[in-house]
Amino acid sequence: MLVLQAIPAGKLDAYKLLRARIRGARTWSWANKAKTRLKHAQRPRGGYIEVARANGVLIARIHPKTRDDLFYLAEKFTGRLLGWFEGELLAINLQFVPDPPPVKPRRR
């Protein structure tokens, strides 16, 4: 899994900035009513990006369906962050987190 962190400049809240921009975006849409999952319009079945915040920092976990979707979603999301928030962000960090092991069903 790929985890992306967007650190805002000053006292801005990167999560609130993103939520405000998604409303008018043509290529990104919310996948659930809680507005915590983003989907790209060109690959609606290619996975999703789970977004959250921690003290104003935007945390995005990319959940792809295939390995190709991982690169596609990461590229498109990072590009949008740079395009929309060039002056408002200090840094964008990428972290490669190993996937958790699958849960085995219990035997009775």
Secondary structure, 3 states (H helix, E strand, C coil): CEEEEEEECCCCCHHHHHHHHHCCCCCEEECCCCCCEEEECCCCCCEEEEEEEECCEEEEEEEECCHHHHHHHHHHHHHHHHHHCCCCEEEEEEEECCCCCCCCCCCC
